[in-house]
Amino acid sequence: MPRKYSKSASRTVAGAMRRRQKGTLRSGPGGKGGKVKTRAQALAIGISEARKKGKKVPPRRSRKSGSRKKS
């Protein structure tokens, strides 16, 4: 079975995890959202960064159009 994520994508995610441990990883556009607290948030940021760099990462899960509640 082929890899879902490339090795370089894994390195990008690992870098984000290290920045979280160091305390320099920030959320939001331009890092204006404050410090990242959780490991899951750091992982999501790392995957997002890898995706922006064009690495081999699965596409974002799209929301089903009919599942939203109509008001």
N, CA, C and O atoms as a Maestro MAE file, in Angstrom:
{
 s_m_m2io_version
 :::
 2.0.0
}

f_m_ct {
 s_m_title
 :::
 protein
 m_atom[284] {
  # First column is atom index #
  i_m_mmod_type
  r_m_x_coord
  r_m_y_coord
  r_m_z_coord
  i_m_residue_number
  s_m_chain_name
  s_m_pdb_residue_name
  s_m_pdb_atom_name
  i_m_atomic_number
  :::
  1 25 0.840 -1.186 0.000 1 A "MET " " N  " 7
  2 3 0.000 0.000 0.000 1 A "MET " " CA " 6
  3 2 0.887 1.252 0.000 1 A "MET " " C  " 6
  4 15 1.812 1.347 0.806 1 A "MET " " O  " 8
  5 25 0.621 2.199 -0.880 2 A "PRO " " N  " 7
  6 3 1.463 3.402 -0.935 2 A "PRO " " CA " 6
  7 2 1.267 4.302 0.286 2 A "PRO " " C  " 6
  8 15 0.248 4.245 0.974 2 A "PRO " " O  " 8
  9 25 2.276 5.126 0.526 3 A "ARG " " N  " 7
  10 3 2.221 6.056 1.664 3 A "ARG " " CA " 6
  11 2 1.178 7.135 1.427 3 A "ARG " " C  " 6
  12 15 1.002 7.606 0.304 3 A "ARG " " O  " 8
  13 25 0.483 7.525 2.499 4 A "LYS " " N  " 7
  14 3 -0.486 8.625 2.396 4 A "LYS " " CA " 6
  15 2 0.235 9.966 2.433 4 A "LYS " " C  " 6
  16 15 -0.163 10.921 1.767 4 A "LYS " " O  " 8
  17 25 1.302 10.018 3.222 5 A "TYR " " N  " 7
  18 3 2.062 11.259 3.389 5 A "TYR " " CA " 6
  19 2 3.491 11.016 2.928 5 A "TYR " " C  " 6
  20 15 4.034 9.935 3.155 5 A "TYR " " O  " 8
  21 25 4.107 11.997 2.289 6 A "SER " " N  " 7
  22 3 5.502 11.851 1.864 6 A "SER " " CA " 6
  23 2 6.422 12.044 3.070 6 A "SER " " C  " 6
  24 15 6.011 12.568 4.105 6 A "SER " " O  " 8
  25 25 7.665 11.613 2.914 7 A "LYS " " N  " 7
  26 3 8.634 11.767 4.003 7 A "LYS " " CA " 6
  27 2 8.894 13.240 4.294 7 A "LYS " " C  " 6
  28 15 9.070 13.635 5.446 7 A "LYS " " O  " 8
  29 25 8.916 14.050 3.231 8 A "SER " " N  " 7
  30 3 9.164 15.483 3.440 8 A "SER " " CA " 6
  31 2 7.989 16.138 4.168 8 A "SER " " C  " 6
  32 15 8.179 17.091 4.923 8 A "SER " " O  " 8
  33 25 6.771 15.627 3.942 9 A "ALA " " N  " 7
  34 3 5.606 16.138 4.668 9 A "ALA " " CA " 6
  35 2 5.727 15.789 6.151 9 A "ALA " " C  " 6
  36 15 5.369 16.583 7.021 9 A "ALA " " O  " 8
  37 25 6.240 14.582 6.424 10 A "SER " " N  " 7
  38 3 6.446 14.159 7.812 10 A "SER " " CA " 6
  39 2 7.446 15.071 8.508 10 A "SER " " C  " 6
  40 15 7.288 15.398 9.684 10 A "SER " " O  " 8
  41 25 8.482 15.479 7.769 11 A "ARG " " N  " 7
  42 3 9.487 16.376 8.345 11 A "ARG " " CA " 6
  43 2 8.885 17.751 8.639 11 A "ARG " " C  " 6
  44 15 9.228 18.381 9.639 11 A "ARG " " O  " 8
  45 25 7.994 18.212 7.771 12 A "THR " " N  " 7
  46 3 7.332 19.504 7.989 12 A "THR " " CA " 6
  47 2 6.482 19.446 9.255 12 A "THR " " C  " 6
  48 15 6.482 20.379 10.058 12 A "THR " " O  " 8
  49 25 5.755 18.335 9.424 13 A "VAL " " N  " 7
  50 3 4.913 18.154 10.611 13 A "VAL " " CA " 6
  51 2 5.789 18.054 11.860 13 A "VAL " " C  " 6
  52 15 5.462 18.630 12.898 13 A "VAL " " O  " 8
  53 25 6.894 17.328 11.761 14 A "ALA " " N  " 7
  54 3 7.808 17.187 12.901 14 A "ALA " " CA " 6
  55 2 8.362 18.548 13.314 14 A "ALA " " C  " 6
  56 15 8.540 18.818 14.502 14 A "ALA " " O  " 8
  57 25 8.631 19.397 12.336 15 A "GLY " " N  " 7
  58 3 9.119 20.752 12.624 15 A "GLY " " CA " 6
  59 2 8.087 21.564 13.386 15 A "GLY " " C  " 6
  60 15 8.429 22.319 14.297 15 A "GLY " " O  " 8
  61 25 6.820 21.408 13.011 16 A "ALA " " N  " 7
  62 3 5.741 22.112 13.714 16 A "ALA " " CA " 6
  63 2 5.634 21.610 15.155 16 A "ALA " " C  " 6
  64 15 5.392 22.391 16.075 16 A "ALA " " O  " 8
  65 25 5.817 20.307 15.342 17 A "MET " " N  " 7
  66 3 5.749 19.734 16.692 17 A "MET " " CA " 6
  67 2 6.897 20.268 17.561 17 A "MET " " C  " 6
  68 15 6.713 20.557 18.743 17 A "MET " " O  " 8
  69 25 8.075 20.393 16.957 18 A "ARG " " N  " 7
  70 3 9.222 20.943 17.705 18 A "ARG " " CA " 6
  71 2 8.970 22.401 18.078 18 A "ARG " " C  " 6
  72 15 9.292 22.825 19.188 18 A "ARG " " O  " 8
  73 25 8.393 23.168 17.150 19 A "ARG " " N  " 7
  74 3 8.088 24.574 17.440 19 A "ARG " " CA " 6
  75 2 7.055 24.682 18.558 19 A "ARG " " C  " 6
  76 15 7.097 25.625 19.348 19 A "ARG " " O  " 8
  77 25 6.126 23.724 18.633 20 A "ARG " " N  " 7
  78 3 5.136 23.729 19.714 20 A "ARG " " CA " 6
  79 2 5.830 23.479 21.061 20 A "ARG " " C  " 6
  80 15 5.550 24.152 22.053 20 A "ARG " " O  " 8
  81 25 6.739 22.501 21.073 21 A "GLN " " N  " 7
  82 3 7.454 22.186 22.312 21 A "GLN " " CA " 6
  83 2 8.284 23.375 22.783 21 A "GLN " " C  " 6
  84 15 8.394 23.643 23.979 21 A "GLN " " O  " 8
  85 25 8.859 24.074 21.820 22 A "LYS " " N  " 7
  86 3 9.680 25.243 22.130 22 A "LYS " " CA " 6
  87 2 8.822 26.419 22.588 22 A "LYS " " C  " 6
  88 15 9.290 27.291 23.321 22 A "LYS " " O  " 8
  89 25 7.555 26.437 22.149 23 A "GLY " " N  " 7
  90 3 6.644 27.514 22.534 23 A "GLY " " CA " 6
  91 2 6.546 28.626 21.511 23 A "GLY " " C  " 6
  92 15 6.023 29.700 21.808 23 A "GLY " " O  " 8
  93 25 7.055 28.375 20.279 24 A "THR " " N  " 7
  94 3 7.028 29.426 19.262 24 A "THR " " CA " 6
  95 2 5.952 29.211 18.198 24 A "THR " " C  " 6
  96 15 5.759 30.066 17.335 24 A "THR " " O  " 8
  97 25 5.251 28.077 18.252 25 A "LEU " " N  " 7
  98 3 4.207 27.806 17.253 25 A "LEU " " CA " 6
  99 2 2.947 28.570 17.623 25 A "LEU " " C  " 6
  100 15 2.455 28.472 18.747 25 A "LEU " " O  " 8
  101 25 2.428 29.336 16.659 26 A "ARG " " N  " 7
  102 3 1.244 30.150 16.898 26 A "ARG " " CA " 6
  103 2 0.181 29.826 15.866 26 A "ARG " " C  " 6
  104 15 0.489 29.436 14.740 26 A "ARG " " O  " 8
  105 25 -1.070 29.990 16.260 27 A "SER " " N  " 7
  106 3 -2.183 29.664 15.371 27 A "SER " " CA " 6
  107 2 -2.711 30.907 14.675 27 A "SER " " C  " 6
  108 15 -2.355 32.034 15.020 27 A "SER " " O  " 8
  109 25 -3.555 30.681 13.701 28 A "GLY " " N  " 7
  110 3 -4.213 31.781 13.002 28 A "GLY " " CA " 6
  111 2 -3.364 32.366 11.894 28 A "GLY " " C  " 6
  112 15 -2.170 32.082 11.803 28 A "GLY " " O  " 8
  113 25 -3.986 33.196 11.038 29 A "PRO " " N  " 7
  114 3 -3.241 33.803 9.939 29 A "PRO " " CA " 6
  115 2 -2.177 34.773 10.463 29 A "PRO " " C  " 6
  116 15 -2.482 35.702 11.211 29 A "PRO " " O  " 8
  117 25 -0.948 34.545 10.064 30 A "GLY " " N  " 7
  118 3 0.146 35.415 10.504 30 A "GLY " " CA " 6
  119 2 0.521 35.216 11.958 30 A "GLY " " C  " 6
  120 15 1.234 36.046 12.521 30 A "GLY " " O  " 8
  121 25 0.059 34.131 12.594 31 A "GLY " " N  " 7
  122 3 0.384 33.849 13.988 31 A "GLY " " CA " 6
  123 2 -0.295 34.768 14.981 31 A "GLY " " C  " 6
  124 15 0.192 34.952 16.097 31 A "GLY " " O  " 8
  125 25 -1.426 35.352 14.578 32 A "LYS " " N  " 7
  126 3 -2.116 36.304 15.454 32 A "LYS " " CA " 6
  127 2 -3.131 35.640 16.385 32 A "LYS " " C  " 6
  128 15 -3.800 36.319 17.164 32 A "LYS " " O  " 8
  129 25 -3.245 34.311 16.304 33 A "GLY " " N  " 7
  130 3 -4.249 33.618 17.114 33 A "GLY " " CA " 6
  131 2 -3.757 33.177 18.477 33 A "GLY " " C  " 6
  132 15 -4.534 32.618 19.251 33 A "GLY " " O  " 8
  133 25 -2.515 33.406 18.792 34 A "GLY " " N  " 7
  134 3 -1.987 33.020 20.098 34 A "GLY " " CA " 6
  135 2 -1.239 31.701 20.041 34 A "GLY " " C  " 6
  136 15 -1.180 31.051 18.997 34 A "GLY " " O  " 8
  137 25 -0.663 31.308 21.186 35 A "LYS " " N  " 7
  138 3 0.131 30.091 21.267 35 A "LYS " " CA " 6
  139 2 -0.735 28.858 21.060 35 A "LYS " " C  " 6
  140 15 -1.901 28.825 21.453 35 A "LYS " " O  " 8
  141 25 -0.145 27.847 20.437 36 A "VAL " " N  " 7
  142 3 -0.823 26.570 20.241 36 A "VAL " " CA " 6
  143 2 -0.672 25.773 21.524 36 A "VAL " " C  " 6
  144 15 0.437 25.623 22.038 36 A "VAL " " O  " 8
  145 25 -1.776 25.262 22.043 37 A "LYS " " N  " 7
  146 3 -1.747 24.543 23.320 37 A "LYS " " CA " 6
  147 2 -1.706 23.026 23.123 37 A "LYS " " C  " 6
  148 15 -0.973 22.328 23.823 37 A "LYS " " O  " 8
  149 25 -2.487 22.521 22.179 38 A "THR " " N  " 7
  150 3 -2.643 21.071 22.075 38 A "THR " " CA " 6
  151 2 -1.783 20.465 20.976 38 A "THR " " C  " 6
  152 15 -1.428 21.115 19.993 38 A "THR " " O  " 8
  153 25 -1.466 19.200 21.183 39 A "ARG " " N  " 7
  154 3 -0.694 18.416 20.216 39 A "ARG " " CA " 6
  155 2 -1.469 18.263 18.906 39 A "ARG " " C  " 6
  156 15 -0.887 18.335 17.823 39 A "ARG " " O  " 8
  157 25 -2.782 18.053 19.008 40 A "ALA " " N  " 7
  158 3 -3.625 17.870 17.822 40 A "ALA " " CA " 6
  159 2 -3.632 19.128 16.959 40 A "ALA " " C  " 6
  160 15 -3.624 19.047 15.730 40 A "ALA " " O  " 8
  161 25 -3.645 20.284 17.606 41 A "GLN " " N  " 7
  162 3 -3.634 21.556 16.885 41 A "GLN " " CA " 6
  163 2 -2.295 21.728 16.156 41 A "GLN " " C  " 6
  164 15 -2.258 22.192 15.016 41 A "GLN " " O  " 8
  165 25 -1.204 21.352 16.820 42 A "ALA " " N  " 7
  166 3 0.123 21.446 16.210 42 A "ALA " " CA " 6
  167 2 0.222 20.516 15.003 42 A "ALA " " C  " 6
  168 15 0.805 20.880 13.981 42 A "ALA " " O  " 8
  169 25 -0.342 19.327 15.119 43 A "LEU " " N  " 7
  170 3 -0.353 18.362 14.025 43 A "LEU " " CA " 6
  171 2 -1.118 18.911 12.830 43 A "LEU " " C  " 6
  172 15 -0.666 18.801 11.690 43 A "LEU " " O  " 8
  173 25 -2.278 19.501 13.096 44 A "ALA " " N  " 7
  174 3 -3.107 20.076 12.031 44 A "ALA " " CA " 6
  175 2 -2.374 21.215 11.321 44 A "ALA " " C  " 6
  176 15 -2.453 21.337 10.098 44 A "ALA " " O  " 8
  177 25 -1.665 22.045 12.081 45 A "ILE " " N  " 7
  178 3 -0.913 23.156 11.491 45 A "ILE " " CA " 6
  179 2 0.221 22.613 10.620 45 A "ILE " " C  " 6
  180 15 0.465 23.123 9.526 45 A "ILE " " O  " 8
  181 25 0.910 21.585 11.104 46 A "GLY " " N  " 7
  182 3 2.001 20.974 10.345 46 A "GLY " " CA " 6
  183 2 1.521 20.389 9.025 46 A "GLY " " C  " 6
  184 15 2.176 20.558 7.996 46 A "GLY " " O  " 8
  185 25 0.387 19.704 9.045 47 A "ILE " " N  " 7
  186 3 -0.181 19.116 7.829 47 A "ILE " " CA " 6
  187 2 -0.602 20.221 6.871 47 A "ILE " " C  " 6
  188 15 -0.392 20.119 5.662 47 A "ILE " " O  " 8
  189 25 -1.196 21.277 7.416 48 A "SER " " N  " 7
  190 3 -1.630 22.407 6.597 48 A "SER " " CA " 6
  191 2 -0.434 23.085 5.919 48 A "SER " " C  " 6
  192 15 -0.505 23.448 4.745 48 A "SER " " O  " 8
  193 25 0.662 23.252 6.664 49 A "GLU " " N  " 7
  194 3 1.879 23.858 6.105 49 A "GLU " " CA " 6
  195 2 2.452 22.981 4.990 49 A "GLU " " C  " 6
  196 15 2.886 23.487 3.955 49 A "GLU " " O  " 8
  197 25 2.450 21.658 5.210 50 A "ALA " " N  " 7
  198 3 2.952 20.725 4.197 50 A "ALA " " CA " 6
  199 2 2.096 20.810 2.935 50 A "ALA " " C  " 6
  200 15 2.613 20.753 1.819 50 A "ALA " " O  " 8
  201 25 0.811 20.944 3.121 51 A "ARG " " N  " 7
  202 3 -0.119 21.046 1.987 51 A "ARG " " CA " 6
  203 2 0.164 22.319 1.183 51 A "ARG " " C  " 6
  204 15 0.151 22.302 -0.047 51 A "ARG " " O  " 8
  205 25 0.420 23.427 1.897 52 A "LYS " " N  " 7
  206 3 0.718 24.701 1.226 52 A "LYS " " CA " 6
  207 2 2.024 24.632 0.439 52 A "LYS " " C  " 6
  208 15 2.162 25.280 -0.599 52 A "LYS " " O  " 8
  209 25 2.985 23.843 0.936 53 A "LYS " " N  " 7
  210 3 4.268 23.694 0.243 53 A "LYS " " CA " 6
  211 2 4.169 22.737 -0.943 53 A "LYS " " C  " 6
  212 15 5.124 22.597 -1.707 53 A "LYS " " O  " 8
  213 25 3.022 22.080 -1.101 54 A "GLY " " N  " 7
  214 3 2.822 21.174 -2.233 54 A "GLY " " CA " 6
  215 2 3.317 19.762 -1.998 54 A "GLY " " C  " 6
  216 15 3.551 19.025 -2.956 54 A "GLY " " O  " 8
  217 25 3.482 19.368 -0.741 55 A "LYS " " N  " 7
  218 3 3.932 18.013 -0.425 55 A "LYS " " CA " 6
  219 2 2.786 17.026 -0.638 55 A "LYS " " C  " 6
  220 15 1.632 17.422 -0.806 55 A "LYS " " O  " 8
  221 25 3.126 15.725 -0.627 56 A "LYS " " N  " 7
  222 3 2.103 14.698 -0.821 56 A "LYS " " CA " 6
  223 2 1.361 14.493 0.498 56 A "LYS " " C  " 6
  224 15 1.854 13.834 1.414 56 A "LYS " " O  " 8
  225 25 0.173 15.072 0.571 57 A "VAL " " N  " 7
  226 3 -0.680 15.010 1.758 57 A "VAL " " CA " 6
  227 2 -2.107 14.821 1.253 57 A "VAL " " C  " 6
  228 15 -2.479 15.437 0.254 57 A "VAL " " O  " 8
  229 25 -2.925 13.986 1.910 58 A "PRO " " N  " 7
  230 3 -4.303 13.829 1.449 58 A "PRO " " CA " 6
  231 2 -5.048 15.161 1.471 58 A "PRO " " C  " 6
  232 15 -4.751 16.016 2.306 58 A "PRO " " O  " 8
  233 25 -6.018 15.354 0.563 59 A "PRO " " N  " 7
  234 3 -6.764 16.620 0.552 59 A "PRO " " CA " 6
  235 2 -7.609 16.786 1.805 59 A "PRO " " C  " 6
  236 15 -7.925 15.812 2.488 59 A "PRO " " O  " 8
  237 25 -7.971 18.027 2.099 60 A "ARG " " N  " 7
  238 3 -8.819 18.309 3.262 60 A "ARG " " CA " 6
  239 2 -10.150 17.615 3.100 60 A "ARG " " C  " 6
  240 15 -10.666 17.498 1.988 60 A "ARG " " O  " 8
  241 25 -10.712 17.152 4.210 61 A "ARG " " N  " 7
  242 3 -12.040 16.532 4.154 61 A "ARG " " CA " 6
  243 2 -13.075 17.611 3.936 61 A "ARG " " C  " 6
  244 15 -13.109 18.609 4.656 61 A "ARG " " O  " 8
  245 25 -13.919 17.409 2.941 62 A "SER " " N  " 7
  246 3 -14.949 18.409 2.671 62 A "SER " " CA " 6
  247 2 -16.211 18.063 3.455 62 A "SER " " C  " 6
  248 15 -16.519 16.895 3.692 62 A "SER " " O  " 8
  249 25 -16.921 19.094 3.843 63 A "ARG " " N  " 7
  250 3 -18.158 18.908 4.587 63 A "ARG " " CA " 6
  251 2 -19.274 18.567 3.607 63 A "ARG " " C  " 6
  252 15 -19.325 19.118 2.508 63 A "ARG " " O  " 8
  253 25 -20.157 17.673 3.994 64 A "LYS " " N  " 7
  254 3 -21.297 17.333 3.142 64 A "LYS " " CA " 6
  255 2 -22.221 18.543 3.068 64 A "LYS " " C  " 6
  256 15 -22.488 19.182 4.086 64 A "LYS " " O  " 8
  257 25 -22.710 18.862 1.874 65 A "SER " " N  " 7
  258 3 -23.511 20.076 1.700 65 A "SER " " CA " 6
  259 2 -24.875 19.963 2.380 65 A "SER " " C  " 6
  260 15 -25.424 20.978 2.810 65 A "SER " " O  " 8
  261 25 -25.429 18.769 2.488 66 A "GLY " " N  " 7
  262 3 -26.766 18.621 3.062 66 A "GLY " " CA " 6
  263 2 -26.793 18.500 4.572 66 A "GLY " " C  " 6
  264 15 -27.869 18.492 5.170 66 A "GLY " " O  " 8
  265 25 -25.618 18.403 5.210 67 A "SER " " N  " 7
  266 3 -25.583 18.153 6.648 67 A "SER " " CA " 6
  267 2 -25.782 19.414 7.489 67 A "SER " " C  " 6
  268 15 -26.080 19.317 8.679 67 A "SER " " O  " 8
  269 25 -25.620 20.600 6.884 68 A "ARG " " N  " 7
  270 3 -25.780 21.840 7.649 68 A "ARG " " CA " 6
  271 2 -27.244 22.119 7.895 68 A "ARG " " C  " 6
  272 15 -28.093 21.873 7.039 68 A "ARG " " O  " 8
  273 25 -27.525 22.630 9.067 69 A "LYS " " N  " 7
  274 3 -28.906 22.909 9.457 69 A "LYS " " CA " 6
  275 2 -29.378 24.208 8.806 69 A "LYS " " C  " 6
  276 15 -28.725 25.246 8.908 69 A "LYS " " O  " 8
  277 25 -30.499 24.126 8.154 70 A "LYS " " N  " 7
  278 3 -31.076 25.318 7.519 70 A "LYS " " CA " 6
  279 2 -31.927 26.061 8.547 70 A "LYS " " C  " 6
  280 15 -32.704 25.438 9.270 70 A "LYS " " O  " 8
  281 25 -31.787 27.385 8.618 71 A "SER " " N  " 7
  282 3 -32.564 28.141 9.604 71 A "SER " " CA " 6
  283 2 -33.720 28.864 8.960 71 A "SER " " C  " 6
  284 15 -34.479 29.549 9.645 71 A "SER " " O  " 8
  :::
 }
 m_bond[283] {
  # First column is bond index #
  i_m_from
  i_m_to
  i_m_order
  :::
  1 1 2 1
  2 2 3 1
  3 3 4 2
  4 3 5 1
  5 5 6 1
  6 6 7 1
  7 7 8 2
  8 7 9 1
  9 9 10 1
  10 10 11 1
  11 11 12 2
  12 11 13 1
  13 13 14 1
  14 14 15 1
  15 15 16 2
  16 15 17 1
  17 17 18 1
  18 18 19 1
  19 19 20 2
  20 19 21 1
  21 21 22 1
  22 22 23 1
  23 23 24 2
  24 23 25 1
  25 25 26 1
  26 26 27 1
  27 27 28 2
  28 27 29 1
  29 29 30 1
  30 30 31 1
  31 31 32 2
  32 31 33 1
  33 33 34 1
  34 34 35 1
  35 35 36 2
  36 35 37 1
  37 37 38 1
  38 38 39 1
  39 39 40 2
  40 39 41 1
  41 41 42 1
  42 42 43 1
  43 43 44 2
  44 43 45 1
  45 45 46 1
  46 46 47 1
  47 47 48 2
  48 47 49 1
  49 49 50 1
  50 50 51 1
  51 51 52 2
  52 51 53 1
  53 53 54 1
  54 54 55 1
  55 55 56 2
  56 55 57 1
  57 57 58 1
  58 58 59 1
  59 59 60 2
  60 59 61 1
  61 61 62 1
  62 62 63 1
  63 63 64 2
  64 63 65 1
  65 65 66 1
  66 66 67 1
  67 67 68 2
  68 67 69 1
  69 69 70 1
  70 70 71 1
  71 71 72 2
  72 71 73 1
  73 73 74 1
  74 74 75 1
  75 75 76 2
  76 75 77 1
  77 77 78 1
  78 78 79 1
  79 79 80 2
  80 79 81 1
  81 81 82 1
  82 82 83 1
  83 83 84 2
  84 83 85 1
  85 85 86 1
  86 86 87 1
  87 87 88 2
  88 87 89 1
  89 89 90 1
  90 90 91 1
  91 91 92 2
  92 91 93 1
  93 93 94 1
  94 94 95 1
  95 95 96 2
  96 95 97 1
  97 97 98 1
  98 98 99 1
  99 99 100 2
  100 99 101 1
  101 101 102 1
  102 102 103 1
  103 103 104 2
  104 103 105 1
  105 105 106 1
  106 106 107 1
  107 107 108 2
  108 107 109 1
  109 109 110 1
  110 110 111 1
  111 111 112 2
  112 111 113 1
  113 113 114 1
  114 114 115 1
  115 115 116 2
  116 115 117 1
  117 117 118 1
  118 118 119 1
  119 119 120 2
  120 119 121 1
  121 121 122 1
  122 122 123 1
  123 123 124 2
  124 123 125 1
  125 125 126 1
  126 126 127 1
  127 127 128 2
  128 127 129 1
  129 129 130 1
  130 130 131 1
  131 131 132 2
  132 131 133 1
  133 133 134 1
  134 134 135 1
  135 135 136 2
  136 135 137 1
  137 137 138 1
  138 138 139 1
  139 139 140 2
  140 139 141 1
  141 141 142 1
  142 142 143 1
  143 143 144 2
  144 143 145 1
  145 145 146 1
  146 146 147 1
  147 147 148 2
  148 147 149 1
  149 149 150 1
  150 150 151 1
  151 151 152 2
  152 151 153 1
  153 153 154 1
  154 154 155 1
  155 155 156 2
  156 155 157 1
  157 157 158 1
  158 158 159 1
  159 159 160 2
  160 159 161 1
  161 161 162 1
  162 162 163 1
  163 163 164 2
  164 163 165 1
  165 165 166 1
  166 166 167 1
  167 167 168 2
  168 167 169 1
  169 169 170 1
  170 170 171 1
  171 171 172 2
  172 171 173 1
  173 173 174 1
  174 174 175 1
  175 175 176 2
  176 175 177 1
  177 177 178 1
  178 178 179 1
  179 179 180 2
  180 179 181 1
  181 181 182 1
  182 182 183 1
  183 183 184 2
  184 183 185 1
  185 185 186 1
  186 186 187 1
  187 187 188 2
  188 187 189 1
  189 189 190 1
  190 190 191 1
  191 191 192 2
  192 191 193 1
  193 193 194 1
  194 194 195 1
  195 195 196 2
  196 195 197 1
  197 197 198 1
  198 198 199 1
  199 199 200 2
  200 199 201 1
  201 201 202 1
  202 202 203 1
  203 203 204 2
  204 203 205 1
  205 205 206 1
  206 206 207 1
  207 207 208 2
  208 207 209 1
  209 209 210 1
  210 210 211 1
  211 211 212 2
  212 211 213 1
  213 213 214 1
  214 214 215 1
  215 215 216 2
  216 215 217 1
  217 217 218 1
  218 218 219 1
  219 219 220 2
  220 219 221 1
  221 221 222 1
  222 222 223 1
  223 223 224 2
  224 223 225 1
  225 225 226 1
  226 226 227 1
  227 227 228 2
  228 227 229 1
  229 229 230 1
  230 230 231 1
  231 231 232 2
  232 231 233 1
  233 233 234 1
  234 234 235 1
  235 235 236 2
  236 235 237 1
  237 237 238 1
  238 238 239 1
  239 239 240 2
  240 239 241 1
  241 241 242 1
  242 242 243 1
  243 243 244 2
  244 243 245 1
  245 245 246 1
  246 246 247 1
  247 247 248 2
  248 247 249 1
  249 249 250 1
  250 250 251 1
  251 251 252 2
  252 251 253 1
  253 253 254 1
  254 254 255 1
  255 255 256 2
  256 255 257 1
  257 257 258 1
  258 258 259 1
  259 259 260 2
  260 259 261 1
  261 261 262 1
  262 262 263 1
  263 263 264 2
  264 263 265 1
  265 265 266 1
  266 266 267 1
  267 267 268 2
  268 267 269 1
  269 269 270 1
  270 270 271 1
  271 271 272 2
  272 271 273 1
  273 273 274 1
  274 274 275 1
  275 275 276 2
  276 275 277 1
  277 277 278 1
  278 278 279 1
  279 279 280 2
  280 279 281 1
  281 281 282 1
  282 282 283 1
  283 283 284 2
  :::
 }
}
